[in-house]
Amino acid sequence: SSNERPQRKERNMTAREAAFLSLQKYRGSGKYSNIELSGSIERLGLEGAEKALYTALFYGVIEREITLDYFISRLSERRVDDIDRDVRTILELGIYQLEYMDKIPESAAVNESVKLARRFYARKNSEAFINAVLRSFIRERKNISLPKKEDNYIKYLSVCYSLPEWICSLWCDAYGKARAEKAAAGTLCHPTMTLRANTLKISRDDLVQRLTAAGIPCVPCKGAACGIRLSNHVPLDKLAEFDGLYFVQDEASQIAVSALGAKRGETVLDMCACPGGKSFGIAMGMENEGRILAFDLHKNKLSLIERAAEKLGIGIIETGENNASVYREDMPAADRILCDVPCSGLGVIAKKPDIKYKNREDIERLPSLQKKILETSARYLRVGGTLVYSTCTLSPAENKNIVSAFLSENADFELCTFRAGGAECAGMLELIPGETTDGFFIAKMKKVK
């Protein structure tokens, strides 16, 4: 049984064994996948090809779990939920290699999966079952029909794009079938990194030239005036010589900062600031003149902002611990306020695939907190001041419904237009995830009286 696994010398572990153990730990503990991934790579000393294979398998199975389990259900007489947890994970790893990894021979995918069961992890006699299911997949894969759009659109989206049905229903209801499918497809994109040029030290064009000269091909972002999209996936250590000249920030977040439009000498509140990227972008837009108060609920995170600001040469950010949903009498009156509120994160599933398996009930509790943060923050704004409300999710309950309710209850606020990627937005903008940006929502409001 899985409780009687022999102890192995950790540093001799193969990538497949490491991926199996990490998946079981991740699913059993509820901790974030990126924490499990980085911890295991360090603990096991995985490097080079083994590290790359481990990472691809671990994230790949999380990303495609619903599709993989659908394949298993079509090949096994047992219900997927009735298959031993260890056996099911080995099958998911095997089918992932067969379906999504071109460079792994079919024989290796099958044989290594059977070895995984035989040597260490799965119940007695499970090798024959694993071997049979995987060989059946090789024979039958072209004949396994996926759900059809016309029969059940929600089931089709769920299985094809490996999304829980409730998210597929939410997006179909909110955006219609075509946009919902575009959003679903966006969750499986693996966009390259986007940087924000540190315009206190270098222009975007100069940084593009220097990166290109160093063998790091890149292009200016269309929607963000200081953004640079890398053309290939580049490890961060390759960017070491450019430390302090950039920070990593998605184009959508850069658009939110641009919408806020902070100017030199102003007082700006960033109500939910960590890890700090938006505060840095605001400071650069202000040419490092004025005052930015960057708050977070968790005091231990604030040092991340302070250290990064110092490296970037930013001197106008003051950090502070604060509960954004509770009003404070001692808060200074602000010219501009950014409320980038805690959200369900459904717009960044491509970067954090475990988000889609969050508990739906926990997500449904978020709008009341988001509304409270918006209402509390608005009380700090001067007349004539600007407030931006943003999230990295795709959910009307967390986005336009919050803003619409706030505006209906606060006659002294109104939406105001802003530009994004050369287009004029009438106060609210929803970005669908895909090749260029995260899924994101931005609303810009002005206090008119």
C-alpha positions in Angstrom: 0.0 0.0 0.0 1.0 3.6 -0.3 1.8 3.7 3.4 4.4 1.0 3.1 6.7 2.6 0.5 10.4 1.6 1.0 12.7 4.5 1.8 14.8 5.6 -1.2 18.0 7.6 -1.2 16.4 10.9 -2.3 19.2 12.2 -4.5 19.1 9.1 -6.8 15.4 9.6 -7.6 14.4 9.8 -11.3 12.2 12.6 -12.7 9.2 10.3 -13.0 9.5 9.1 -9.4 9.9 12.7 -8.2 6.8 13.8 -10.2 4.7 11.0 -8.8 5.7 11.8 -5.2 5.2 15.5 -5.7 1.7 15.0 -7.2 0.7 12.8 -4.2 2.1 15.3 -1.7 0.5 18.3 -3.5 -2.9 16.6 -3.7 -2.7 15.5 -0.1 -1.5 18.7 1.5 -3.4 21.4 -0.2 -0.2 23.5 -0.5 0.6 25.5 -3.7 2.1 23.6 -6.6 5.0 26.1 -7.1 6.1 25.6 -3.4 6.1 21.8 -3.9 7.9 22.1 -7.2 10.8 24.4 -6.0 11.1 22.5 -2.7 11.5 19.1 -4.5 14.0 20.4 -7.1 16.2 21.7 -4.3 15.8 18.7 -2.0 16.4 16.1 -4.7 19.2 18.0 -6.5 17.4 17.7 -9.9 19.3 19.3 -12.7 19.3 19.6 -16.5 17.1 17.1 -18.4 15.8 15.4 -15.2 14.7 18.8 -13.8 13.0 19.7 -17.1 11.2 16.3 -17.3 10.1 16.5 -13.6 8.7 20.0 -14.1 6.9 19.1 -17.3 5.3 16.0 -15.8 4.3 17.6 -12.5 2.7 20.8 -14.0 1.4 18.9 -17.0 -0.6 16.4 -15.0 -2.1 19.2 -12.8 -2.9 21.2 -15.9 -4.5 18.3 -17.9 -6.0 16.3 -15.0 -9.6 16.4 -16.2 -8.7 15.4 -19.7 -6.4 12.6 -18.5 -9.1 11.2 -16.2 -11.5 11.3 -19.1 -9.2 9.1 -21.1 -8.8 6.7 -18.2 -12.5 6.5 -17.8 -12.9 5.4 -21.5 -10.2 2.7 -21.2 -11.0 1.2 -17.8 -14.0 -0.8 -16.6 -13.5 0.7 -13.2 -14.8 4.2 -12.4 -11.9 6.6 -12.1 -12.9 7.5 -8.5 -12.7 3.8 -7.6 -9.1 3.4 -8.9 -6.4 3.4 -6.1 -5.0 6.9 -5.8 -1.4 5.8 -6.5 -2.4 3.8 -9.6 -4.5 6.6 -10.9 -1.6 9.1 -10.6 0.8 6.6 -12.4 -1.8 6.3 -15.2 -2.1 10.1 -15.5 1.6 10.4 -15.8 1.8 7.6 -18.4 -1.0 9.0 -20.6 0.4 12.6 -20.2 3.7 11.3 -21.7 1.9 9.5 -24.5 -0.5 12.3 -25.5 1.4 15.5 -24.8 5.2 14.7 -24.9 6.4 14.1 -28.5 10.0 13.2 -27.6 9.3 10.3 -25.2 9.0 6.9 -27.0 5.7 5.0 -26.3 7.6 2.0 -25.0 9.5 4.2 -22.4 6.3 5.9 -21.2 4.6 2.4 -20.7 7.6 0.6 -19.3 8.7 3.4 -16.9 5.1 3.6 -15.6 5.0 -0.1 -14.9 8.4 0.1 -13.2 7.0 2.9 -11.0 4.2 0.6 -9.8 6.3 -2.5 -9.5 9.3 -1.0 -7.6 7.8 1.4 -5.2 4.4 2.8 -5.1 1.3 1.0 -6.1 -0.8 -1.9 -4.8 0.2 -5.4 -5.5 -0.8 -6.7 -9.0 -1.4 -3.2 -10.3 1.4 -3.5 -12.9 -0.8 -5.6 -15.2 -3.7 -3.1 -15.0 -1.4 -0.1 -15.7 0.3 -1.9 -18.6 -3.1 -2.9 -20.1 -4.6 0.6 -19.8 -1.6 2.4 -21.3 -1.2 -0.1 -24.2 -5.0 0.2 -24.8 -4.5 4.0 -25.0 -1.8 3.6 -27.6 -4.1 1.3 -29.7 -7.3 3.3 -29.2 -6.3 6.9 -28.9 -7.5 7.9 -32.3 -10.9 6.3 -31.6 -11.4 7.9 -28.2 -14.1 10.5 -29.0 -14.1 13.7 -26.9 -17.5 15.1 -25.9 -19.2 16.9 -28.8 -20.1 20.6 -28.7 -23.6 20.0 -30.0 -24.3 17.3 -27.4 -23.1 19.2 -24.2 -21.1 22.4 -24.7 -20.1 22.6 -21.0 -18.8 19.0 -21.0 -17.0 19.6 -24.3 -15.2 22.7 -22.8 -14.4 20.9 -19.5 -12.8 17.8 -21.1 -11.1 19.5 -24.1 -9.6 22.3 -22.0 -9.3 20.5 -18.6 -11.5 22.9 -16.7 -14.1 22.2 -14.0 -17.6 22.3 -15.4 -18.6 25.1 -13.0 -16.0 27.5 -14.5 -17.1 26.5 -18.0 -20.7 27.3 -17.1 -19.7 30.6 -15.4 -17.9 31.8 -18.6 -20.6 30.6 -21.0 -23.2 32.5 -19.0 -21.0 35.6 -18.7 -19.4 35.9 -22.1 -21.2 33.5 -24.5 -19.9 30.3 -26.0 -17.3 31.8 -28.4 -15.6 34.0 -25.8 -15.8 31.3 -23.1 -13.9 28.9 -25.4 -11.3 31.5 -26.1 -10.9 32.0 -22.4 -10.7 28.2 -21.9 -8.1 27.9 -24.6 -6.1 30.7 -22.9 -5.8 28.7 -19.7 -3.6 26.2 -21.7 -1.3 28.8 -23.3 2.2 29.1 -21.9 3.0 32.8 -22.7 6.6 33.9 -22.5 7.7 36.3 -19.8 6.8 40.0 -19.9 9.0 42.7 -18.4 8.4 46.3 -17.5 11.4 48.5 -18.4 12.7 50.5 -15.4 12.3 53.9 -17.1 14.0 55.6 -14.1 17.2 54.1 -15.5 16.6 53.1 -19.2 14.1 53.6 -22.0 12.1 50.7 -23.3 13.7 51.0 -26.7 17.2 50.9 -25.2 16.4 47.9 -23.1 15.0 46.1 -26.1 18.2 46.8 -28.0 20.4 45.6 -25.1 18.4 42.4 -24.6 18.5 41.6 -28.3 22.3 42.2 -28.4 22.7 39.8 -25.5 20.9 37.0 -27.5 17.5 37.5 -25.8 15.0 38.2 -28.6 12.1 40.3 -27.5 9.4 42.7 -28.8 7.7 45.8 -27.4 4.2 45.1 -26.0 1.4 46.6 -28.0 -0.9 47.4 -25.0 1.7 48.7 -22.5 4.0 51.6 -23.2 6.9 50.3 -21.1 6.3 46.5 -21.6 8.6 44.1 -23.3 7.6 40.5 -24.2 10.4 38.0 -24.5 10.1 35.9 -27.7 11.3 32.7 -26.0 11.2 31.1 -22.6 14.3 32.5 -20.8 15.5 31.4 -17.4 15.8 34.3 -15.0 19.5 33.8 -14.5 20.1 34.7 -18.1 18.7 38.2 -17.3 21.1 38.7 -14.4 23.2 41.3 -16.1 20.1 43.5 -16.5 19.2 43.4 -12.8 17.6 46.7 -11.8 16.7 47.7 -15.3 13.4 45.8 -15.4 11.0 43.8 -13.3 8.7 41.0 -14.3 5.1 42.2 -14.8 2.3 40.9 -17.1 1.0 43.3 -19.8 -2.5 43.4 -18.2 -1.0 44.6 -14.8 0.9 47.3 -16.7 -2.3 48.5 -18.4 -4.0 48.8 -14.9 -1.1 51.0 -13.7 -1.3 53.1 -16.8 -5.1 53.5 -16.3 -4.4 54.9 -12.8 -2.3 57.6 -14.5 -0.4 58.8 -11.4 1.6 62.1 -11.9 4.7 63.5 -10.3 4.2 64.9 -6.8 0.9 63.1 -6.1 0.0 60.9 -3.1 -1.0 57.4 -4.1 -2.4 54.5 -2.1 -1.8 50.9 -3.3 -4.2 49.1 -1.0 -3.2 45.5 -1.7 0.3 46.0 -2.9 2.3 42.7 -2.5 4.4 41.6 -4.3 4.8 45.2 -5.4 4.9 45.3 -9.2 2.1 47.8 -9.5 3.7 50.1 -6.9 6.9 50.0 -8.8 5.2 50.9 -12.1 3.3 53.7 -10.4 6.6 55.1 -9.0 8.2 55.1 -12.5 5.2 56.9 -14.0 5.6 59.5 -11.2 9.3 59.8 -12.1 10.1 58.9 -8.5 8.6 62.1 -7.2 5.7 62.2 -4.7 4.5 59.6 -2.2 3.3 56.0 -2.6 1.9 54.1 0.4 2.0 50.4 -0.4 0.0 48.3 2.0 -0.5 44.6 2.7 -2.4 42.6 5.2 0.7 40.4 5.9 3.6 42.3 7.4 6.1 39.6 6.5 5.6 40.3 2.8 6.5 44.0 2.9 10.3 43.4 2.9 9.9 42.0 -0.6 8.6 45.4 -1.8 11.3 47.3 0.1 14.2 45.2 -1.3 13.0 45.3 -4.9 12.3 49.0 -4.7 15.9 49.6 -3.5 17.3 47.5 -6.4 15.1 49.5 -8.9 16.3 52.9 -7.5 12.8 53.8 -6.2 12.7 56.1 -3.1 9.1 57.2 -2.8 7.4 54.0 -1.6 6.5 53.6 2.1 5.3 50.2 3.1 2.8 49.4 5.9 0.7 46.7 7.4 -3.0 47.3 6.8 -6.3 45.6 6.6 -7.8 47.2 3.5 -11.4 46.4 4.4 -11.2 48.4 7.7 -11.3 52.2 7.7 -8.4 54.1 9.3 -8.7 57.7 10.5 -5.0 58.3 10.1 -4.8 57.6 6.4 -3.7 60.6 4.3 -6.0 62.0 1.6 -5.0 60.5 -1.7 -4.9 61.8 -5.3 -5.1 58.3 -6.7 -5.9 54.9 -5.2 -5.3 51.4 -6.6 -7.5 48.6 -5.3 -6.1 45.4 -6.9 -8.2 43.2 -4.6 -7.7 39.6 -3.6 -9.7 37.5 -6.1 -10.3 33.9 -7.4 -7.5 34.3 -10.0 -9.4 32.6 -12.8 -7.5 34.9 -15.3 -4.1 33.4 -14.4 -4.8 29.7 -14.6 -2.2 29.4 -17.4 0.5 30.4 -14.9 -1.0 28.8 -11.8 -3.0 25.7 -12.9 -3.9 24.7 -9.4 -6.2 27.7 -9.2 -8.9 25.9 -11.2 -9.3 23.3 -8.4 -10.0 25.9 -5.7 -13.1 25.3 -3.6 -16.0 27.0 -5.3 -17.6 28.0 -2.0 -14.4 29.8 -0.9 -14.5 31.8 -4.2 -18.1 32.7 -3.7 -17.3 34.4 -0.4 -14.8 36.8 -2.1 -17.2 39.5 -3.5 -18.3 40.7 0.0 -14.6 41.3 0.9 -13.9 43.0 -2.5 -16.9 45.3 -2.1 -15.8 46.2 1.4 -12.2 47.0 0.3 -13.5 49.2 -2.6 -15.9 51.1 -0.3 -13.4 51.6 2.5 -10.6 52.7 0.1 -12.9 55.2 -1.7 -13.3 57.1 1.5 -9.6 58.2 1.4 -9.8 59.8 -2.1 -9.8 63.5 -2.6 -12.5 65.2 -4.8 -11.2 65.1 -8.4 -9.1 62.0 -7.5 -8.9 58.7 -9.5 -9.6 55.2 -8.2 -8.8 52.0 -10.2 -10.4 48.7 -9.1 -8.7 45.6 -10.7 -8.6 41.8 -10.4 -6.9 39.0 -12.3 -10.1 37.0 -12.6 -13.0 36.4 -15.1 -16.1 36.5 -13.0 -18.9 39.2 -13.2 -19.6 38.7 -9.5 -16.0 39.9 -8.6 -15.7 42.4 -11.4 -18.5 44.5 -13.1 -21.1 43.6 -10.5 -18.9 45.0 -7.7 -18.2 48.2 -9.6 -21.9 48.6 -10.7 -23.1 48.2 -7.2 -20.6 50.6 -5.8 -21.5 53.3 -8.4 -25.2 52.9 -7.8 -24.6 53.5 -4.1 -22.0 56.3 -4.5 -23.3 59.2 -6.6 -20.1 61.1 -6.1 -18.2 58.6 -8.3 -18.4 58.0 -12.0 -16.6 55.9 -14.6 -14.0 57.6 -16.7 -12.4 56.5 -20.0 -8.8 55.3 -20.3 -6.7 53.9 -23.1 -5.4 50.4 -23.5 -3.3 49.3 -26.4 -4.3 52.2 -28.5 -8.1 51.7 -27.9 -10.3 53.9 -25.8 -12.2 52.0 -22.9 -15.4 53.4 -21.5 -14.4 52.9 -17.9 -14.4 49.1 -17.6 -12.1 46.6 -19.5 -12.1 42.8 -19.4 -9.2 41.1 -20.9 -9.5 37.4 -21.9 -6.4 35.3 -21.3 -4.4 34.1 -24.2 -1.2 34.8 -26.1 -0.6 38.3 -24.9 -2.1 39.0 -21.5 -3.5 37.4 -18.4 -7.2 37.4 -17.9 -7.9 40.7 -16.1 -10.5 43.3 -15.2 -9.9 47.1 -14.8 -12.4 49.8 -13.8 -11.4 53.4 -13.6 -13.5 55.8 -11.5 -13.3 59.5 -10.6 -14.6 61.2 -7.5 -16.6 64.1 -8.9 -18.0 65.7 -5.8 
